[in-house]
Structures are given as structure tokens and as C-alpha cells.
Amino acid sequence: MLDYTEKLTLRPGAMTDSDVATLRDAGFSDRDVLDIAEVVGYYAYVNRIADGLGVSIETWMEPDS
């Protein structure tokens, strides 16, 4: 699942049917695969909107210096 998530995040154009088949072979249902893809896609969308609008990170989220 994490390999799928990383690939979908960093190289979405490289996704193939075999990526989904790998998840199915690992025991994930079609609904599980849909849920994974939707969560990854949603976070990518929200981050791009925030970055595009210059939304600042919450101070409680900033890493410790």
C-alpha cells in the first residue's frame, strides 16, 4: 500500500493496472483500493490548493528548530 501511495503521489502518470493488481494480490478489495486512491488524491489536491494560494502552515505544525 505504501509503495502504491508513494508512486501515486510522486509519479501519477506512471500508474498502471499492475499497481492495482499488486494491491489486490496483497488482499486489498476494490473498495480498499478506491479508498487509498481517494485519500492520496485528496491530500495532493488540498496541498496544491494551499500552496497555490500561499496558505501558511499552522504554527503548531511547524517542525521544531
PQR file with spaces between the fields and no chain letter, atoms N, CA, C, O and H, PARSE charges and radii, in Angstrom:
ATOM       1  N    MET     1       0.827   -1.190    0.000 -0.4000 1.5000
ATOM       2  CA   MET     1       0.000    0.000    0.000 -0.0000 2.0000
ATOM       3  C    MET     1       0.869    1.251    0.000  0.5500 1.7000
ATOM       4  O    MET     1       0.572    2.214   -0.707 -0.5500 1.4000
ATOM       5  N    LEU     2       1.933    1.243    0.783 -0.4000 1.5000
ATOM       6  CA   LEU     2       2.780    2.433    0.843 -0.0000 2.0000
ATOM       7  C    LEU     2       3.520    2.661   -0.466  0.5500 1.7000
ATOM       8  O    LEU     2       3.713    3.808   -0.869 -0.5500 1.4000
ATOM       9  H    LEU     2       2.175    0.461    1.357  0.4000 1.0000
ATOM      10  N    ASP     3       3.940    1.590   -1.141 -0.4000 1.5000
ATOM      11  CA   ASP     3       4.574    1.744   -2.459 -0.0000 2.0000
ATOM      12  C    ASP     3       3.592    2.349   -3.455  0.5500 1.7000
ATOM      13  O    ASP     3       3.958    3.229   -4.234 -0.5500 1.4000
ATOM      14  H    ASP     3       3.784    0.658   -0.814  0.4000 1.0000
ATOM      15  N    TYR     4       2.355    1.884   -3.431 -0.4000 1.5000
ATOM      16  CA   TYR     4       1.309    2.424   -4.297 -0.0000 2.0000
ATOM      17  C    TYR     4       1.093    3.903   -4.007  0.5500 1.7000
ATOM      18  O    TYR     4       1.024    4.725   -4.921 -0.5500 1.4000
ATOM      19  H    TYR     4       2.058    1.169   -2.798  0.4000 1.0000
ATOM      20  N    THR     5       0.987    4.230   -2.725 -0.4000 1.5000
ATOM      21  CA   THR     5       0.761    5.608   -2.297 -0.0000 2.0000
ATOM      22  C    THR     5       1.895    6.515   -2.737  0.5500 1.7000
ATOM      23  O    THR     5       1.657    7.607   -3.252 -0.5500 1.4000
ATOM      24  H    THR     5       1.043    3.563   -1.982  0.4000 1.0000
ATOM      25  N    GLU     6       3.125    6.070   -2.538 -0.4000 1.5000
ATOM      26  CA   GLU     6       4.280    6.885   -2.939 -0.0000 2.0000
ATOM      27  C    GLU     6       4.295    7.099   -4.448  0.5500 1.7000
ATOM      28  O    GLU     6       4.517    8.215   -4.918 -0.5500 1.4000
ATOM      29  H    GLU     6       3.319    5.183   -2.119  0.4000 1.0000
ATOM      30  N    LYS     7       4.060    6.039   -5.198 -0.4000 1.5000
ATOM      31  CA   LYS     7       4.069    6.166   -6.662 -0.0000 2.0000
ATOM      32  C    LYS     7       2.952    7.093   -7.135  0.5500 1.7000
ATOM      33  O    LYS     7       3.180    7.945   -7.993 -0.5500 1.4000
ATOM      34  H    LYS     7       3.879    5.133   -4.816  0.4000 1.0000
ATOM      35  N    LEU     8       1.755    6.937   -6.590 -0.4000 1.5000
ATOM      36  CA   LEU     8       0.636    7.788   -6.991 -0.0000 2.0000
ATOM      37  C    LEU     8       0.903    9.250   -6.643  0.5500 1.7000
ATOM      38  O    LEU     8       0.476   10.149   -7.368 -0.5500 1.4000
ATOM      39  H    LEU     8       1.569    6.244   -5.893  0.4000 1.0000
ATOM      40  N    THR     9       1.601    9.487   -5.547 -0.4000 1.5000
ATOM      41  CA   THR     9       1.921   10.852   -5.132 -0.0000 2.0000
ATOM      42  C    THR     9       3.003   11.472   -6.008  0.5500 1.7000
ATOM      43  O    THR     9       2.870   12.612   -6.453 -0.5500 1.4000
ATOM      44  H    THR     9       1.948    8.757   -4.958  0.4000 1.0000
ATOM      45  N    LEU    10       4.065   10.727   -6.254 -0.4000 1.5000
ATOM      46  CA   LEU    10       5.235   11.286   -6.922 -0.0000 2.0000
ATOM      47  C    LEU    10       5.248   11.090   -8.435  0.5500 1.7000
ATOM      48  O    LEU    10       5.834   11.900   -9.153 -0.5500 1.4000
ATOM      49  H    LEU    10       4.173    9.801   -5.892  0.4000 1.0000
ATOM      50  N    ARG    11       4.607   10.020   -8.934 -0.4000 1.5000
ATOM      51  CA   ARG    11       4.631    9.711  -10.358 -0.0000 2.0000
ATOM      52  C    ARG    11       3.267    9.213  -10.835  0.5500 1.7000
ATOM      53  O    ARG    11       3.155    8.089  -11.324 -0.5500 1.4000
ATOM      54  H    ARG    11       4.132    9.363   -8.350  0.4000 1.0000
ATOM      55  N    PRO    12       2.244   10.034  -10.698 -0.5600 1.5000
ATOM      56  CA   PRO    12       0.891    9.563  -11.023  0.2800 2.0000
ATOM      57  C    PRO    12       0.733    9.097  -12.469  0.5500 1.7000
ATOM      58  O    PRO    12      -0.057    8.194  -12.741 -0.5500 1.4000
ATOM      59  N    GLY    13       1.459    9.690  -13.380 -0.4000 1.5000
ATOM      60  CA   GLY    13       1.373    9.296  -14.788 -0.0000 2.0000
ATOM      61  C    GLY    13       1.956    7.929  -15.070  0.5500 1.7000
ATOM      62  O    GLY    13       1.727    7.363  -16.139 -0.5500 1.4000
ATOM      63  H    GLY    13       2.101   10.424  -13.159  0.4000 1.0000
ATOM      64  N    ALA    14       2.704    7.395  -14.126 -0.4000 1.5000
ATOM      65  CA   ALA    14       3.342    6.091  -14.308 -0.0000 2.0000
ATOM      66  C    ALA    14       2.508    4.943  -13.751  0.5500 1.7000
ATOM      67  O    ALA    14       2.919    3.785  -13.835 -0.5500 1.4000
ATOM      68  H    ALA    14       2.889    7.855  -13.258  0.4000 1.0000
ATOM      69  N    MET    15       1.343    5.248  -13.185 -0.4000 1.5000
ATOM      70  CA   MET    15       0.499    4.194  -12.615 -0.0000 2.0000
ATOM      71  C    MET    15      -0.014    3.289  -13.730  0.5500 1.7000
ATOM      72  O    MET    15      -0.342    3.748  -14.824 -0.5500 1.4000
ATOM      73  H    MET    15       1.010    6.189  -13.117  0.4000 1.0000
ATOM      74  N    THR    16      -0.075    1.982  -13.425 -0.4000 1.5000
ATOM      75  CA   THR    16      -0.576    1.002  -14.393 -0.0000 2.0000
ATOM      76  C    THR    16      -1.545    0.049  -13.698  0.5500 1.7000
ATOM      77  O    THR    16      -1.700    0.073  -12.477 -0.5500 1.4000
ATOM      78  H    THR    16       0.192    1.610  -12.536  0.4000 1.0000
ATOM      79  N    ASP    17      -2.185   -0.779  -14.498 -0.4000 1.5000
ATOM      80  CA   ASP    17      -3.093   -1.793  -13.948 -0.0000 2.0000
ATOM      81  C    ASP    17      -2.374   -2.708  -12.968  0.5500 1.7000
ATOM      82  O    ASP    17      -2.980   -3.207  -12.020 -0.5500 1.4000
ATOM      83  H    ASP    17      -2.059   -0.798  -15.490  0.4000 1.0000
ATOM      84  N    SER    18      -1.084   -2.928  -13.193 -0.4000 1.5000
ATOM      85  CA   SER    18      -0.346   -3.828  -12.312 -0.0000 2.0000
ATOM      86  C    SER    18      -0.210   -3.261  -10.899  0.5500 1.7000
ATOM      87  O    SER    18      -0.075   -4.023   -9.942 -0.5500 1.4000
ATOM      88  H    SER    18      -0.592   -2.522  -13.963  0.4000 1.0000
ATOM      89  N    ASP    19      -0.243   -1.946  -10.757 -0.4000 1.5000
ATOM      90  CA   ASP    19      -0.188   -1.345   -9.420 -0.0000 2.0000
ATOM      91  C    ASP    19      -1.425   -1.726   -8.613  0.5500 1.7000
ATOM      92  O    ASP    19      -1.330   -2.031   -7.425 -0.5500 1.4000
ATOM      93  H    ASP    19      -0.352   -1.327  -11.534  0.4000 1.0000
ATOM      94  N    VAL    20      -2.566   -1.706   -9.254 -0.4000 1.5000
ATOM      95  CA   VAL    20      -3.810   -2.112   -8.594 -0.0000 2.0000
ATOM      96  C    VAL    20      -3.786   -3.619   -8.346  0.5500 1.7000
ATOM      97  O    VAL    20      -4.201   -4.081   -7.283 -0.5500 1.4000
ATOM      98  H    VAL    20      -2.644   -1.458  -10.219  0.4000 1.0000
ATOM      99  N    ALA    21      -3.303   -4.380   -9.320 -0.4000 1.5000
ATOM     100  CA   ALA    21      -3.232   -5.834   -9.167 -0.0000 2.0000
ATOM     101  C    ALA    21      -2.352   -6.216   -7.982  0.5500 1.7000
ATOM     102  O    ALA    21      -2.652   -7.175   -7.271 -0.5500 1.4000
ATOM     103  H    ALA    21      -2.965   -4.005  -10.183  0.4000 1.0000
ATOM     104  N    THR    22      -1.282   -5.485   -7.767 -0.4000 1.5000
ATOM     105  CA   THR    22      -0.403   -5.750   -6.627 -0.0000 2.0000
ATOM     106  C    THR    22      -1.151   -5.573   -5.313  0.5500 1.7000
ATOM     107  O    THR    22      -0.989   -6.367   -4.386 -0.5500 1.4000
ATOM     108  H    THR    22      -1.038   -4.706   -8.344  0.4000 1.0000
ATOM     109  N    LEU    23      -1.970   -4.529   -5.237 -0.4000 1.5000
ATOM     110  CA   LEU    23      -2.773   -4.331   -4.025 -0.0000 2.0000
ATOM     111  C    LEU    23      -3.781   -5.458   -3.850  0.5500 1.7000
ATOM     112  O    LEU    23      -3.974   -5.955   -2.741 -0.5500 1.4000
ATOM     113  H    LEU    23      -2.102   -3.884   -5.990  0.4000 1.0000
ATOM     114  N    ARG    24      -4.418   -5.859   -4.933 -0.4000 1.5000
ATOM     115  CA   ARG    24      -5.393   -6.963   -4.847 -0.0000 2.0000
ATOM     116  C    ARG    24      -4.706   -8.247   -4.386  0.5500 1.7000
ATOM     117  O    ARG    24      -5.232   -8.982   -3.550 -0.5500 1.4000
ATOM     118  H    ARG    24      -4.261   -5.456   -5.835  0.4000 1.0000
ATOM     119  N    ASP    25      -3.522   -8.503   -4.947 -0.4000 1.5000
ATOM     120  CA   ASP    25      -2.768   -9.704   -4.561 -0.0000 2.0000
ATOM     121  C    ASP    25      -2.383   -9.683   -3.088  0.5500 1.7000
ATOM     122  O    ASP    25      -2.222  -10.735   -2.470 -0.5500 1.4000
ATOM     123  H    ASP    25      -3.095   -7.906   -5.626  0.4000 1.0000
ATOM     124  N    ALA    26      -2.234   -8.475   -2.520 -0.4000 1.5000
ATOM     125  CA   ALA    26      -1.890   -8.334   -1.101 -0.0000 2.0000
ATOM     126  C    ALA    26      -3.125   -8.435   -0.198  0.5500 1.7000
ATOM     127  O    ALA    26      -3.011   -8.375    1.026 -0.5500 1.4000
ATOM     128  H    ALA    26      -2.364   -7.620   -3.023  0.4000 1.0000
ATOM     129  N    GLY    27      -4.310   -8.588   -0.813 -0.4000 1.5000
ATOM     130  CA   GLY    27      -5.522   -8.770   -0.022 -0.0000 2.0000
ATOM     131  C    GLY    27      -6.445   -7.576    0.052  0.5500 1.7000
ATOM     132  O    GLY    27      -7.466   -7.626    0.737 -0.5500 1.4000
ATOM     133  H    GLY    27      -4.403   -8.636   -1.807  0.4000 1.0000
ATOM     134  N    PHE    28      -6.107   -6.503   -0.638 -0.4000 1.5000
ATOM     135  CA   PHE    28      -6.976   -5.326   -0.629 -0.0000 2.0000
ATOM     136  C    PHE    28      -8.143   -5.536   -1.592  0.5500 1.7000
ATOM     137  O    PHE    28      -7.961   -6.040   -2.701 -0.5500 1.4000
ATOM     138  H    PHE    28      -5.277   -6.462   -1.194  0.4000 1.0000
ATOM     139  N    SER    29      -9.329   -5.149   -1.161 -0.4000 1.5000
ATOM     140  CA   SER    29     -10.508   -5.236   -2.025 -0.0000 2.0000
ATOM     141  C    SER    29     -10.528   -4.049   -2.986  0.5500 1.7000
ATOM     142  O    SER    29      -9.762   -3.097   -2.841 -0.5500 1.4000
ATOM     143  H    SER    29      -9.476   -4.739   -0.261  0.4000 1.0000
ATOM     144  N    ASP    30     -11.418   -4.129   -3.963 -0.4000 1.5000
ATOM     145  CA   ASP    30     -11.565   -2.990   -4.881 -0.0000 2.0000
ATOM     146  C    ASP    30     -11.964   -1.738   -4.110  0.5500 1.7000
ATOM     147  O    ASP    30     -11.503   -0.642   -4.430 -0.5500 1.4000
ATOM     148  H    ASP    30     -12.041   -4.902   -4.081  0.4000 1.0000
ATOM     149  N    ARG    31     -12.802   -1.885   -3.111 -0.4000 1.5000
ATOM     150  CA   ARG    31     -13.206   -0.735   -2.283 -0.0000 2.0000
ATOM     151  C    ARG    31     -12.006   -0.170   -1.538  0.5500 1.7000
ATOM     152  O    ARG    31     -11.862    1.048   -1.428 -0.5500 1.4000
ATOM     153  H    ARG    31     -13.177   -2.775   -2.851  0.4000 1.0000
ATOM     154  N    ASP    32     -11.140   -1.046   -1.024 -0.4000 1.5000
ATOM     155  CA   ASP    32      -9.926   -0.592   -0.342 -0.0000 2.0000
ATOM     156  C    ASP    32      -9.042    0.213   -1.290  0.5500 1.7000
ATOM     157  O    ASP    32      -8.524    1.269   -0.927 -0.5500 1.4000
ATOM     158  H    ASP    32     -11.257   -2.035   -1.113  0.4000 1.0000
ATOM     159  N    VAL    33      -8.879   -0.297   -2.501 -0.4000 1.5000
ATOM     160  CA   VAL    33      -8.039    0.395   -3.493 -0.0000 2.0000
ATOM     161  C    VAL    33      -8.628    1.768   -3.802  0.5500 1.7000
ATOM     162  O    VAL    33      -7.898    2.753   -3.902 -0.5500 1.4000
ATOM     163  H    VAL    33      -9.300   -1.154   -2.796  0.4000 1.0000
ATOM     164  N    LEU    34      -9.932    1.829   -3.952 -0.4000 1.5000
ATOM     165  CA   LEU    34     -10.596    3.115   -4.192 -0.0000 2.0000
ATOM     166  C    LEU    34     -10.363    4.068   -3.024  0.5500 1.7000
ATOM     167  O    LEU    34     -10.036    5.237   -3.232 -0.5500 1.4000
ATOM     168  H    LEU    34     -10.525    1.029   -3.871  0.4000 1.0000
ATOM     169  N    ASP    35     -10.526    3.580   -1.814 -0.4000 1.5000
ATOM     170  CA   ASP    35     -10.308    4.423   -0.633 -0.0000 2.0000
ATOM     171  C    ASP    35      -8.871    4.951   -0.588  0.5500 1.7000
ATOM     172  O    ASP    35      -8.651    6.129   -0.310 -0.5500 1.4000
ATOM     173  H    ASP    35     -10.791    2.630   -1.646  0.4000 1.0000
ATOM     174  N    ILE    36      -7.909    4.092   -0.857 -0.4000 1.5000
ATOM     175  CA   ILE    36      -6.495    4.515   -0.855 -0.0000 2.0000
ATOM     176  C    ILE    36      -6.277    5.609   -1.903  0.5500 1.7000
ATOM     177  O    ILE    36      -5.689    6.650   -1.608 -0.5500 1.4000
ATOM     178  H    ILE    36      -8.087    3.134   -1.083  0.4000 1.0000
ATOM     179  N    ALA    37      -6.752    5.368   -3.117 -0.4000 1.5000
ATOM     180  CA   ALA    37      -6.569    6.349   -4.194 -0.0000 2.0000
ATOM     181  C    ALA    37      -7.257    7.677   -3.871  0.5500 1.7000
ATOM     182  O    ALA    37      -6.718    8.746   -4.157 -0.5500 1.4000
ATOM     183  H    ALA    37      -7.230    4.523   -3.356  0.4000 1.0000
ATOM     184  N    GLU    38      -8.441    7.604   -3.279 -0.4000 1.5000
ATOM     185  CA   GLU    38      -9.161    8.833   -2.945 -0.0000 2.0000
ATOM     186  C    GLU    38      -8.440    9.638   -1.858  0.5500 1.7000
ATOM     187  O    GLU    38      -8.359   10.863   -1.948 -0.5500 1.4000
ATOM     188  H    GLU    38      -8.879    6.735   -3.046  0.4000 1.0000
ATOM     189  N    VAL    39      -7.928    8.972   -0.856 -0.4000 1.5000
ATOM     190  CA   VAL    39      -7.211    9.688    0.210 -0.0000 2.0000
ATOM     191  C    VAL    39      -5.937   10.323   -0.341  0.5500 1.7000
ATOM     192  O    VAL    39      -5.645   11.483   -0.050 -0.5500 1.4000
ATOM     193  H    VAL    39      -7.993    7.977   -0.783  0.4000 1.0000
ATOM     194  N    VAL    40      -5.185    9.573   -1.128 -0.4000 1.5000
ATOM     195  CA   VAL    40      -3.956   10.113   -1.724 -0.0000 2.0000
ATOM     196  C    VAL    40      -4.291   11.305   -2.619  0.5500 1.7000
ATOM     197  O    VAL    40      -3.639   12.346   -2.548 -0.5500 1.4000
ATOM     198  H    VAL    40      -5.423    8.631   -1.364  0.4000 1.0000
ATOM     199  N    GLY    41      -5.306   11.145   -3.458 -0.4000 1.5000
ATOM     200  CA   GLY    41      -5.699   12.220   -4.362 -0.0000 2.0000
ATOM     201  C    GLY    41      -6.197   13.454   -3.623  0.5500 1.7000
ATOM     202  O    GLY    41      -5.896   14.580   -4.017 -0.5500 1.4000
ATOM     203  H    GLY    41      -5.836   10.299   -3.516  0.4000 1.0000
ATOM     204  N    TYR    42      -6.951   13.248   -2.563 -0.4000 1.5000
ATOM     205  CA   TYR    42      -7.478   14.367   -1.786 -0.0000 2.0000
ATOM     206  C    TYR    42      -6.342   15.169   -1.150  0.5500 1.7000
ATOM     207  O    TYR    42      -6.335   16.398   -1.214 -0.5500 1.4000
ATOM     208  H    TYR    42      -7.196   12.332   -2.243  0.4000 1.0000
ATOM     209  N    TYR    43      -5.389   14.478   -0.541 -0.4000 1.5000
ATOM     210  CA   TYR    43      -4.279   15.187    0.089 -0.0000 2.0000
ATOM     211  C    TYR    43      -3.443   15.935   -0.939  0.5500 1.7000
ATOM     212  O    TYR    43      -2.990   17.049   -0.676 -0.5500 1.4000
ATOM     213  H    TYR    43      -5.394   13.479   -0.489  0.4000 1.0000
ATOM     214  N    ALA    44      -3.232   15.334   -2.109 -0.4000 1.5000
ATOM     215  CA   ALA    44      -2.500   16.023   -3.170 -0.0000 2.0000
ATOM     216  C    ALA    44      -3.248   17.290   -3.596  0.5500 1.7000
ATOM     217  O    ALA    44      -2.643   18.347   -3.775 -0.5500 1.4000
ATOM     218  H    ALA    44      -3.600   14.429   -2.323  0.4000 1.0000
ATOM     219  N    TYR    45      -4.556   17.171   -3.755 -0.4000 1.5000
ATOM     220  CA   TYR    45      -5.396   18.297   -4.144 -0.0000 2.0000
ATOM     221  C    TYR    45      -5.327   19.430   -3.111  0.5500 1.7000
ATOM     222  O    TYR    45      -5.082   20.586   -3.458 -0.5500 1.4000
ATOM     223  H    TYR    45      -5.047   16.312   -3.610  0.4000 1.0000
ATOM     224  N    VAL    46      -5.542   19.085   -1.860 -0.4000 1.5000
ATOM     225  CA   VAL    46      -5.556   20.097   -0.795 -0.0000 2.0000
ATOM     226  C    VAL    46      -4.197   20.784   -0.683  0.5500 1.7000
ATOM     227  O    VAL    46      -4.130   22.004   -0.532 -0.5500 1.4000
ATOM     228  H    VAL    46      -5.740   18.147   -1.578  0.4000 1.0000
ATOM     229  N    ASN    47      -3.132   20.020   -0.755 -0.4000 1.5000
ATOM     230  CA   ASN    47      -1.797   20.618   -0.666 -0.0000 2.0000
ATOM     231  C    ASN    47      -1.515   21.549   -1.831  0.5500 1.7000
ATOM     232  O    ASN    47      -0.907   22.603   -1.642 -0.5500 1.4000
ATOM     233  H    ASN    47      -3.186   19.029   -0.877  0.4000 1.0000
ATOM     234  N    ARG    48      -1.941   21.186   -3.024 -0.4000 1.5000
ATOM     235  CA   ARG    48      -1.707   22.048   -4.187 -0.0000 2.0000
ATOM     236  C    ARG    48      -2.536   23.327   -4.112  0.5500 1.7000
ATOM     237  O    ARG    48      -2.061   24.401   -4.481 -0.5500 1.4000
ATOM     238  H    ARG    48      -2.436   20.330   -3.177  0.4000 1.0000
ATOM     239  N    ILE    49      -3.759   23.213   -3.640 -0.4000 1.5000
ATOM     240  CA   ILE    49      -4.590   24.413   -3.461 -0.0000 2.0000
ATOM     241  C    ILE    49      -3.945   25.331   -2.423  0.5500 1.7000
ATOM     242  O    ILE    49      -3.819   26.533   -2.653 -0.5500 1.4000
ATOM     243  H    ILE    49      -4.145   22.341   -3.339  0.4000 1.0000
ATOM     244  N    ALA    50      -3.544   24.779   -1.299 -0.4000 1.5000
ATOM     245  CA   ALA    50      -2.916   25.591   -0.246 -0.0000 2.0000
ATOM     246  C    ALA    50      -1.626   26.232   -0.750  0.5500 1.7000
ATOM     247  O    ALA    50      -1.392   27.419   -0.522 -0.5500 1.4000
ATOM     248  H    ALA    50      -3.647   23.802   -1.112  0.4000 1.0000
ATOM     249  N    ASP    51      -0.792   25.456   -1.431 -0.4000 1.5000
ATOM     250  CA   ASP    51       0.455   26.011   -1.962 -0.0000 2.0000
ATOM     251  C    ASP    51       0.164   27.092   -3.005  0.5500 1.7000
ATOM     252  O    ASP    51       0.822   28.132   -3.027 -0.5500 1.4000
ATOM     253  H    ASP    51      -0.981   24.492   -1.616  0.4000 1.0000
ATOM     254  N    GLY    52      -0.820   26.843   -3.864 -0.4000 1.5000
ATOM     255  CA   GLY    52      -1.158   27.794   -4.916 -0.0000 2.0000
ATOM     256  C    GLY    52      -1.718   29.103   -4.395  0.5500 1.7000
ATOM     257  O    GLY    52      -1.600   30.141   -5.047 -0.5500 1.4000
ATOM     258  H    GLY    52      -1.355   25.999   -3.846  0.4000 1.0000
ATOM     259  N    LEU    53      -2.326   29.055   -3.223 -0.4000 1.5000
ATOM     260  CA   LEU    53      -2.891   30.264   -2.631 -0.0000 2.0000
ATOM     261  C    LEU    53      -1.972   30.892   -1.593  0.5500 1.7000
ATOM     262  O    LEU    53      -2.297   31.924   -1.006 -0.5500 1.4000
ATOM     263  H    LEU    53      -2.422   28.212   -2.693  0.4000 1.0000
ATOM     264  N    GLY    54      -0.828   30.262   -1.371 -0.4000 1.5000
ATOM     265  CA   GLY    54       0.120   30.806   -0.399 -0.0000 2.0000
ATOM     266  C    GLY    54      -0.328   30.665    1.038  0.5500 1.7000
ATOM     267  O    GLY    54       0.037   31.476    1.889 -0.5500 1.4000
ATOM     268  H    GLY    54      -0.565   29.423   -1.847  0.4000 1.0000
ATOM     269  N    VAL    55      -1.118   29.639    1.318 -0.4000 1.5000
ATOM     270  CA   VAL    55      -1.583   29.414    2.681 -0.0000 2.0000
ATOM     271  C    VAL    55      -0.393   29.023    3.548  0.5500 1.7000
ATOM     272  O    VAL    55       0.371   28.120    3.205 -0.5500 1.4000
ATOM     273  H    VAL    55      -1.415   28.980    0.627  0.4000 1.0000
ATOM     274  N    SER    56      -0.248   29.705    4.661 -0.4000 1.5000
ATOM     275  CA   SER    56       0.855   29.418    5.571 -0.0000 2.0000
ATOM     276  C    SER    56       0.524   28.215    6.434  0.5500 1.7000
ATOM     277  O    SER    56      -0.641   27.951    6.731 -0.5500 1.4000
ATOM     278  H    SER    56      -0.868   30.438    4.939  0.4000 1.0000
ATOM     279  N    ILE    57       1.549   27.496    6.832 -0.4000 1.5000
ATOM     280  CA   ILE    57       1.386   26.346    7.712 -0.0000 2.0000
ATOM     281  C    ILE    57       1.035   26.851    9.111  0.5500 1.7000
ATOM     282  O    ILE    57       1.534   27.883    9.557 -0.5500 1.4000
ATOM     283  H    ILE    57       2.495   27.711    6.591  0.4000 1.0000
ATOM     284  N    GLU    58       0.178   26.114    9.783 -0.4000 1.5000
ATOM     285  CA   GLU    58      -0.190   26.470   11.155 -0.0000 2.0000
ATOM     286  C    GLU    58       1.063   26.415   12.027  0.5500 1.7000
ATOM     287  O    GLU    58       1.925   25.559   11.828 -0.5500 1.4000
ATOM     288  H    GLU    58      -0.228   25.275    9.420  0.4000 1.0000
ATOM     289  N    THR    59       1.162   27.323   12.986 -0.4000 1.5000
ATOM     290  CA   THR    59       2.359   27.363   13.827 -0.0000 2.0000
ATOM     291  C    THR    59       2.540   26.085   14.619  0.5500 1.7000
ATOM     292  O    THR    59       3.677   25.695   14.883 -0.5500 1.4000
ATOM     293  H    THR    59       0.462   28.018   13.148  0.4000 1.0000
ATOM     294  N    TRP    60       1.468   25.419   15.008 -0.4000 1.5000
ATOM     295  CA   TRP    60       1.596   24.173   15.763 -0.0000 2.0000
ATOM     296  C    TRP    60       2.102   23.037   14.888  0.5500 1.7000
ATOM     297  O    TRP    60       2.483   21.989   15.410 -0.5500 1.4000
ATOM     298  H    TRP    60       0.544   25.736   14.793  0.4000 1.0000
ATOM     299  N    MET    61       2.114   23.217   13.565 -0.4000 1.5000
ATOM     300  CA   MET    61       2.561   22.182   12.653 -0.0000 2.0000
ATOM     301  C    MET    61       4.026   22.360   12.243  0.5500 1.7000
ATOM     302  O    MET    61       4.618   21.446   11.670 -0.5500 1.4000
ATOM     303  H    MET    61       1.804   24.068   13.141  0.4000 1.0000
ATOM     304  N    GLU    62       4.601   23.496   12.521 -0.4000 1.5000
ATOM     305  CA   GLU    62       5.964   23.767   12.109 -0.0000 2.0000
ATOM     306  C    GLU    62       6.928   22.869   12.884  0.5500 1.7000
ATOM     307  O    GLU    62       6.759   22.650   14.084 -0.5500 1.4000
ATOM     308  H    GLU    62       4.120   24.239   12.987  0.4000 1.0000
ATOM     309  N    PRO    63       7.947   22.348   12.181 -0.5600 1.5000
ATOM     310  CA   PRO    63       8.908   21.483   12.870  0.2800 2.0000
ATOM     311  C    PRO    63       9.703   22.292   13.898  0.5500 1.7000
ATOM     312  O    PRO    63       9.927   23.492   13.740 -0.5500 1.4000
ATOM     313  N    ASP    64      10.119   21.592   14.953 -0.4000 1.5000
ATOM     314  CA   ASP    64      10.960   22.216   15.980 -0.0000 2.0000
ATOM     315  C    ASP    64      12.298   22.593   15.380  0.5500 1.7000
ATOM     316  O    ASP    64      12.838   21.871   14.543 -0.5500 1.4000
ATOM     317  H    ASP    64       9.937   20.617   15.081  0.4000 1.0000
ATOM     318  N    SER    65      12.826   23.711   15.803 -0.4000 1.5000
ATOM     319  CA   SER    65      14.124   24.159   15.283 -0.0000 2.0000
ATOM     320  C    SER    65      15.259   23.614   16.126  0.5500 1.7000
ATOM     321  O    SER    65      16.426   23.886   15.840 -0.5500 1.4000
ATOM     322  H    SER    65      12.387   24.298   16.484  0.4000 1.0000
